[in-house]
Amino acid sequence: MEFTTVLFYIFALLLVVSGLKVITSRNPVASALFLVLAFFNAAAIWMLLQAEFLAILLVLVYVGAVMVLFLFVVMMLDINIDVLRRDFKRFVPMATIVGAIIVIETALILWHGFGATLTPLRDTTVATGSAMAGWSNTRVIGKVIYTDYIFAFEVAGLVLLVAIIAAIALTTRHAKDSKRQNVSDQVKVRAQDRVRVVKMPSEKTAATIAAEEAAAVAAAAAAAADPATAKNS
């Protein structure tokens, strides 16, 4: 057995174990960390397959950007783990059915793509007389994506753009801190609704306040000196 085969089995075993820990871990932060480990093992397997571009892309995009964002979101959200654990059994039958369908479809695709292949696929990087002979895998991937699969690539980008816009619209629609303009209410506004006249008492100067206080003190002193007069008044 070659050394690369041993490395493949080691990375594959770690990938499967980390994938199982992602869905079985009770702590969301631990699940995200196990997902990072799974991405690293998948990148290592791609390196063994001489797909350096895909391996670096997986590490930079998913591990370096997406998973860091997941960790921040999971750690900032106040997730009630007890509620999730209590409702876990209710979703097990549906999750089992969906998982079985995904496994069957994946098995059929793999069998059609690899198991039913009788002749080996042509390697464009070493083919003699080919226009792509001697190209790196990064250049070959770019040519295939932007020629044969350009329509699917554009559709995937459009779907991601719509998903981003929908996520922003759903999160900011009813947020209490966001300020939104209602154009229809602004158009229907009347002139009397723009300005409201409020009647307020006139302001008093310091001299007027002092005079009123002196008069009140004098009245209180007079009432204390002549109770009968104060009672009649």
N, C-alpha and C positions, 0 to 999 in steps of 0.2 A: 504494500500500500504506500502510495506516494505521500510526501509531507503535505502537499496542498490538499489532498483528500482528507487527511486527518484534521487539518484546519477547517475544512468545510464542515465536517461533522461536528466539530466543537462549536463553531459559530452558529450552525443550524440548531444545535441543541439549546444554546443560550437564547437564540431567537424565539424558539418555541416556548421555553420556560418563561421568558420575560413577557411574551404575548399572553400566556395564561395568567400571569400575575397582574397584568393590566386589567383583566376583567374579573378577577377574583379578589383583588385587594380591597379592603374596606375603607382605606384612606384615599381620597382623590389625589392628594399630592403624591403619595407613593405610586399610584397608578400612572400618573404623568411621568414620574422618574423611570418607572419600568418601561414605559413607551419610548423614552429617550434611549434606554439600553437596547431596546429592540431595533430602533433605527440604526444605532451604531453597528449592531451585528449584521443587519441587512446591508449596510454600506461595506462592511468587511467582506461579505460574500460577493458583492459586486466587484470589489477589488480583485478577488480571486478569479473572477470571470473576465478580468481585464477591461472592465467598464468603469474606468477611472472617473469619467465625467459624471456618470450617474451617481457614483459613490460620493463624490465631493458635493454634488448638487443636493443629495439627500442630507448630508451633514450640515451644509450651510443654510439651506432653506428650511427644512423641517426641524432639525435639532437646534440650529442657531436662532431661528426666528419664530416659527410656529409654536414649538414646544415651550419656549420662554414665555410667549404670550399666554399659552394655556396655563402655565404655572402661576403667572401673575393673576390671571382671572380666577383660578381655583382658590388661590390663597386669599384674594381680596373678597370673594363672595362668602357669605355666611351660610354654608351648606349644612343643613340639618341631616346628619348622617343617620340618626335614629329613624327619621321618616323614610329615607331611602331604603334602609334595611327592613323596615316594616312592610313596605310595598313591594319588596323584591320578589316574593313568591307569587304575587299576582301576575307578574309579567313573564314568568318562566315559560309557560306553555307557548305563548306567542313568540318569544325570543327563540325557543327551540325550533319552532317551525321555520322561522325566517333564516336561522343559522343553517338548518338542514338544506333549505332551498339554495342558499349561497354555496354551500359545500358541493352539492350535486352539480350546479351550473359550472363551478370552477373545475370540477373533475372532468366534465364533458369538454370544456374548452381546452384543458391541458391534454386530454386524450386525443382530441382532434388536431391539436397543434404539434404534439410530440409523439404520442403513442402510435398514431396512424401514419407517421412519416416513414416512408420506406427508403428514400434516398436522402443523403445528408444535404443540408442546406449549404448554399454557396457562400463562402466567406469573401466579402467584397474587399477586405483589406489586403488579402494576399493573392487575389485572383490575377492571373497573368493575362495581359491584353485587355483588362478592364479599365474603364475610364476612372474608376475609383480605387485603382490599385495603389497601395502605399498610403492611403488616407488614414488619418487617425479616427478613432471611434467617435470623437466629438464632431468632426467634420461630416462623417457619414450620418450621424443622428440628425444634424442640422439640415443636411440635404434631404433626408427622408421626410422630416417634419414639414419643411417648407416647400416640398414639391408633391409628394404622394399624399400626405395627410394634412395639407394646408387648410382644407375646409373643416375637418374635425378639430384642428388646432384653433381656428378662429371661433368655432362654436363653443369650445371649452372656455376660451377667454371671455366670450359674451355671457356664458352662464355664470362664471365667477363674478363678472361685473354686476349682473343682475342680483346675485346673492349679496354682494357688498352693499348695494343700494337698498335692498330690502331689509338687511340687518340694521342699517343706519336709520331707515324710516320707522322700523318697528320699535327700536330702542328710544328714539327721541320724540315719538308721537305724543305720549302722555307723561313725559317727564316733568316733574314739578319745577325743576330748575331751568328748563328750556323756555325761551321766549319766542312765541310764534305769532305771526300776524294773520288776522282773519280779514281777508280782503273784502268779502261780502258785507261784513259789519262796518267796515270803514266806508264803503260806498253808500250804505243806507243811513249814515249818521246825519242828523239834522243840525241846523245852526244853533238852536236853543240847547242842544245836547253838548255842544263844544264849550260854551261859557255858562257858568252858573253864578248867579248873583247871591251872595250870602250877606245878610244883615248882621253887623257886629256893632257892639257899643263903641262909642268914641273913646279914644285914648285919653287918659288923665295925666296931667303933668304932675311933677313932684310937688309943686306949690299947692295944687288943688288937693292932692292926697294928704299933705300936711295940714291944711286948713280943716278938712273933714275929720281928721284924727283929733285935732285940737277941740273942735266942736263936740265931738263925742266924749272926750275927756271932761269938758266943762259941763255937759249935760249929766254925766255920771256923778260929778262932784256936787252939782246942785241937787240931784236926787238924794244923795247921801246926807246933805245938810238939812233938807226940808222934806221928810218922807211924805207928809200930808199933801204937799204940792205935787210931788211926783206921782202920788196915787190918783189925785184928781185929774192930772194931765194924762 
